[in-house]
C-alpha cells in the first residue's frame, strides 16, 4: 500500500500564497500521473490540477488556471498557489493516477493522501 502525505496547508489572507507538497512512501509514482483535488465543506471533491508521469503535460481547473502551478520532481509533487481567494478554502488532497496520463475524474486515481487544510480569509 502506498501512503501519500500532504504538507504546506494553513491559514492565509486573500491575495496570499501557499505551496503544497505531496510525498509518497515509495517511488511507485514515478511512472504515473499525479493530481491535486480539493473538497470544501458541503461540496463534492473537485479536480484542481494534474501532471503527467514525466511532467510534460499539465491540466488545470478553470477556477485555478493562471493562479496555481503544479510541478513534480523525483521525490515530490507540488502545488504553488498564488492570489488565493476565499473560495479556494478546502481540504486539498494529492493522488497518484492509474496511468501515465490521468485526467480530471477521481476514478482515474488509485492512491490518496489524508489531505491538508487550506483556509483563505477575507
C-alpha positions in Angstrom: 0.0 0.0 0.0 1.3 3.4 -0.9 1.0 6.3 1.5 0.8 9.9 0.4 1.4 12.7 2.8 0.5 16.3 2.0 2.0 19.3 3.7 2.1 23.1 3.4 -1.5 24.0 4.1 -2.5 26.7 6.5 -4.3 30.0 7.0 -3.6 32.8 4.6 -5.2 36.1 3.7 -6.8 36.6 0.4 -4.2 37.5 -2.2 -1.6 35.5 -0.5 0.3 32.4 -1.5 0.9 28.8 -0.3 2.9 25.9 -1.6 1.6 22.4 -1.0 3.8 19.4 -1.2 3.0 15.7 -1.6 5.4 12.9 -0.7 4.9 9.2 -1.5 6.1 6.4 0.8 7.8 4.7 -2.1 8.7 5.5 -5.7 5.6 4.0 -7.2 4.5 7.4 -8.6 7.5 7.7 -10.9 5.6 6.2 -13.9 2.2 7.5 -13.0 0.4 10.8 -13.3 -0.4 12.7 -10.2 -3.0 15.2 -9.3 -4.5 17.6 -6.7 -8.1 17.6 -5.7 -10.0 19.6 -3.1 -13.1 19.4 -1.1 -14.9 22.3 0.6 -17.4 21.8 3.4 -20.7 20.5 2.0 -19.3 20.1 -1.5 -18.1 17.2 -3.6 -14.4 16.6 -4.1 -13.3 18.5 -7.2 -10.3 18.4 -9.6 -7.7 21.1 -9.2 -4.7 20.1 -11.3 -2.9 17.1 -12.7 0.6 16.4 -14.1 1.8 13.5 -16.3 4.3 11.0 -15.3 7.2 13.0 -16.8 5.8 16.4 -16.3 5.3 17.1 -20.0 1.5 17.7 -19.6 -0.4 19.6 -17.0 -4.1 20.3 -16.7 -5.9 22.8 -14.5 -9.5 23.5 -13.4 -10.7 26.8 -14.9 -11.1 28.2 -11.4 -7.4 28.0 -10.7 -5.8 28.4 -14.1 -3.2 31.2 -14.1 -3.1 31.2 -10.3 -1.9 27.7 -9.4 1.1 25.8 -10.8 1.6 22.0 -10.5 5.0 20.5 -10.7 6.9 17.4 -9.7 10.4 16.1 -9.2 11.7 12.6 -8.4 10.7 12.9 -4.7 7.5 15.0 -4.5 4.7 16.8 -6.2 3.9 20.4 -5.6 1.1 22.9 -6.0 2.1 26.6 -5.9 -1.0 28.6 -5.1 -0.9 32.3 -5.8 -3.5 35.1 -5.5 -5.6 32.9 -3.2 -9.3 33.6 -2.8 -11.7 32.7 0.0 -13.4 30.3 -2.4 -10.1 28.3 -2.5 -10.7 27.3 1.1 -10.9 23.5 1.2 -9.1 20.3 2.2 -6.5 19.6 -0.5 -5.7 16.0 -1.5 -2.9 14.6 -3.6 -3.4 11.4 -5.6 -1.5 9.0 -7.8 -3.0 8.2 -11.1 -3.7 4.8 -12.6 -1.7 5.5 -15.7 1.0 7.8 -17.1 -1.6 10.4 -18.1 -4.7 10.9 -15.8 -7.5 13.4 -16.3 -10.0 15.1 -14.1 -12.0 12.1 -13.0 -11.2 11.0 -9.4 -11.8 7.4 -10.6 -8.6 7.7 -12.6 -6.6 7.9 -9.4 -5.7 4.9 -7.2 -4.0 6.3 -4.1 -4.9 9.3 -2.0 -3.5 11.3 0.8 -5.3 12.3 4.0 -5.5 15.9 2.9 -4.2 19.3 4.2 -6.4 22.2 5.1 -6.1 25.5 3.3 -8.1 28.4 4.7 -8.2 31.8 2.9 -9.5 34.6 5.0 -11.0 37.8 3.6 
